[in-house]
Amino acid sequence: MEKIAEILKVTVEDIINFNEKMIFNGMHNQTGNGYVVNNGIPSQETKLYEQIISQQKDKILFLTIRR
């Protein structure tokens, strides 16, 4: 599995979590490329976004209280 992940330049986790429902038939899309792959956001990136959002909320609260 690691060798396959290395060849595909993805993580083993990405292969395990692969969801064929995330690939949509796009034969009639305007780009004409045949299909569209809609990748989900990796869990590490999701955690980072959640952390940044939390920090921004804290800043807004701080600035609101300071007024």
C-alpha positions as MATLAB code, in Angstrom:
seq = 'MEKIAEILKVTVEDIINFNEKMIFNGMHNQTGNGYVVNNGIPSQETKLYEQIISQQKDKILFLTIRR';
ca = [
       0.000    0.000    0.000;
       2.887    2.356    0.799;
       4.459    1.710   -2.609;
       1.161    2.508   -4.352;
       0.782    5.676   -2.294;
       4.333    6.696   -3.208;
       3.701    6.141   -6.919;
       0.423    8.077   -6.797;
       2.027   10.778   -4.643;
      -0.665   10.483   -1.989;
      -0.690    9.173    1.552;
      -1.797    5.696    2.548;
      -4.557    7.444    4.525;
      -5.771    9.100    1.302;
      -6.037    5.681   -0.352;
      -7.838    4.140    2.611;
     -10.254    7.076    2.843;
     -10.876    7.199   -0.915;
     -14.563    7.644   -1.660;
     -15.649    6.919   -5.215;
     -18.748    9.052   -4.621;
     -16.429   12.073   -4.642;
     -15.792   11.551   -8.391;
     -18.529   12.939  -10.583;
     -19.201   12.226  -14.239;
     -18.542   15.482  -16.014;
     -18.853   14.450  -19.644;
     -21.091   17.438  -20.305;
     -19.137   20.026  -18.382;
     -17.866   23.109  -20.171;
     -14.209   22.159  -19.895;
     -14.815   18.836  -21.653;
     -12.133   17.022  -19.671;
     -14.338   13.967  -19.075;
     -14.576   13.969  -15.299;
     -14.080   16.143  -12.281;
     -12.314   14.962   -9.146;
     -13.490   16.732   -6.027;
     -10.943   16.013   -3.317;
     -11.833   16.533    0.293;
      -9.647   18.601    2.558;
      -7.023   16.529    4.418;
      -7.641   16.228    8.159;
      -4.457   18.161    9.053;
      -5.557   21.058    6.898;
      -9.043   20.960    8.408;
      -7.565   21.142   11.912;
      -5.410   24.088   10.864;
      -8.422   25.952    9.443;
     -10.399   25.253   12.614;
      -7.523   26.598   14.719;
      -7.236   29.757   12.607;
     -11.001   30.336   12.762;
     -10.952   29.906   16.532;
      -8.095   32.401   16.856;
      -9.927   34.917   14.672;
     -13.070   34.538   16.783;
     -10.984   35.155   19.914;
      -9.513   38.311   18.333;
     -12.979   39.588   17.401;
     -14.228   38.950   20.930;
     -11.183   40.694   22.418;
     -11.587   43.726   20.158;
     -15.334   43.887   20.866;
     -14.793   43.838   24.623;
     -12.061   46.526   24.431;
     -14.496   49.072   23.024;
];
